[in-house]
């Protein structure tokens, strides 16, 4: 029997327009809501990400942060 999907945790999220559009596109393609899409991504984080690529992209993102915040 599958686990019940009970969305009990809510938090304010700020994201870039690009990230917001990508989340909504993923949810639309998967025919689920954006809340369900985020739940899916984080519940299955290790299986939907490539560890080496994630670390590389994270280093690039962190290096760009000061410029992006300016």
DRENFIGU-348245 format. One record per residue (C-alpha): residue number from 1; residue in three letters; x, z, y. Coordinates in Angstrom, 3 decimals. Layout:
<sites>
+-----+-----+----------+----------+----------+
|   n | res |        X |        Z |        Y |
+-----+-----+----------+----------+----------+
| NUM | ALA |        X |        Z |        Y |
...
+-----+-----+----------+----------+----------+
</sites>
This chain:
<sites>
+-----+-----+----------+----------+----------+
|   n | res |        X |        Z |        Y |
+-----+-----+----------+----------+----------+
|   1 | UNK |    0.000 |    0.000 |    0.000 |
|   2 | UNK |    1.508 |   -0.991 |    3.376 |
|   3 | UNK |    2.226 |    1.577 |    6.061 |
|   4 | UNK |   -0.494 |    1.872 |    8.669 |
|   5 | UNK |    0.417 |    0.338 |   12.032 |
|   6 | UNK |   -0.341 |    3.128 |   14.458 |
|   7 | UNK |    1.274 |    2.536 |   17.848 |
|   8 | UNK |    1.600 |    6.130 |   19.042 |
|   9 | UNK |    4.758 |    5.960 |   21.144 |
|  10 | UNK |    4.541 |    4.415 |   24.584 |
|  11 | UNK |    7.286 |    4.108 |   27.154 |
|  12 | UNK |    7.767 |    2.119 |   30.343 |
|  13 | UNK |   10.041 |   -0.841 |   29.793 |
|  14 | UNK |   11.843 |   -2.902 |   32.395 |
|  15 | UNK |   13.256 |   -6.260 |   31.354 |
|  16 | UNK |   14.361 |   -9.516 |   32.872 |
|  17 | UNK |   11.943 |  -12.404 |   33.217 |
|  18 | UNK |   13.908 |  -14.281 |   30.542 |
|  19 | UNK |   13.624 |  -11.370 |   28.091 |
|  20 | UNK |    9.916 |  -10.968 |   28.833 |
|  21 | UNK |    9.238 |  -14.670 |   28.284 |
|  22 | UNK |   11.261 |  -14.652 |   25.048 |
|  23 | UNK |    9.380 |  -11.610 |   23.735 |
|  24 | UNK |    6.039 |  -13.227 |   24.515 |
|  25 | UNK |    7.111 |  -16.542 |   22.983 |
|  26 | UNK |    8.223 |  -14.772 |   19.787 |
|  27 | UNK |    4.944 |  -12.825 |   19.626 |
|  28 | UNK |    2.903 |  -15.964 |   20.214 |
|  29 | UNK |    4.795 |  -17.935 |   17.542 |
|  30 | UNK |    4.361 |  -15.055 |   15.089 |
|  31 | UNK |    0.683 |  -14.687 |   16.082 |
|  32 | UNK |    1.074 |  -10.998 |   16.934 |
|  33 | UNK |    0.950 |   -8.985 |   20.164 |
|  34 | UNK |    4.104 |   -8.202 |   22.158 |
|  35 | UNK |    3.742 |   -4.528 |   21.125 |
|  36 | UNK |    3.651 |   -5.557 |   17.474 |
|  37 | UNK |    6.618 |   -7.881 |   18.019 |
|  38 | UNK |    8.757 |   -5.063 |   19.455 |
|  39 | UNK |    7.680 |   -2.782 |   16.622 |
|  40 | UNK |    8.667 |   -5.424 |   14.065 |
|  41 | UNK |   12.052 |   -6.081 |   15.682 |
|  42 | UNK |   13.026 |   -2.411 |   15.851 |
|  43 | UNK |   11.634 |   -1.419 |   12.451 |
|  44 | UNK |   13.666 |   -4.255 |   10.880 |
|  45 | UNK |   16.577 |   -4.237 |   13.315 |
|  46 | UNK |   19.388 |   -4.301 |   10.748 |
|  47 | UNK |   17.885 |   -7.168 |    8.779 |
|  48 | UNK |   17.009 |   -9.359 |   11.788 |
|  49 | UNK |   20.376 |   -9.073 |   13.532 |
|  50 | UNK |   23.830 |  -10.222 |   12.569 |
|  51 | UNK |   26.112 |   -7.211 |   13.100 |
|  52 | UNK |   29.170 |   -9.199 |   14.240 |
|  53 | UNK |   27.169 |  -11.417 |   16.561 |
|  54 | UNK |   25.287 |   -8.412 |   17.951 |
|  55 | UNK |   28.516 |   -6.590 |   18.815 |
|  56 | UNK |   29.974 |   -9.708 |   20.440 |
|  57 | UNK |   26.833 |  -10.394 |   22.500 |
|  58 | UNK |   26.624 |   -6.722 |   23.506 |
|  59 | UNK |   30.223 |   -6.768 |   24.797 |
|  60 | UNK |   29.447 |   -9.906 |   26.835 |
|  61 | UNK |   26.243 |   -8.376 |   28.196 |
|  62 | UNK |   28.007 |   -5.147 |   29.193 |
|  63 | UNK |   30.781 |   -7.118 |   30.908 |
|  64 | UNK |   28.177 |   -9.005 |   32.972 |
|  65 | UNK |   26.108 |   -5.940 |   33.898 |
|  66 | UNK |   27.849 |   -5.038 |   37.176 |
|  67 | UNK |   27.372 |   -8.593 |   38.489 |
|  68 | UNK |   23.763 |   -8.740 |   37.298 |
|  69 | UNK |   22.933 |   -5.435 |   38.981 |
|  70 | UNK |   24.347 |   -6.525 |   42.339 |
+-----+-----+----------+----------+----------+
</sites>
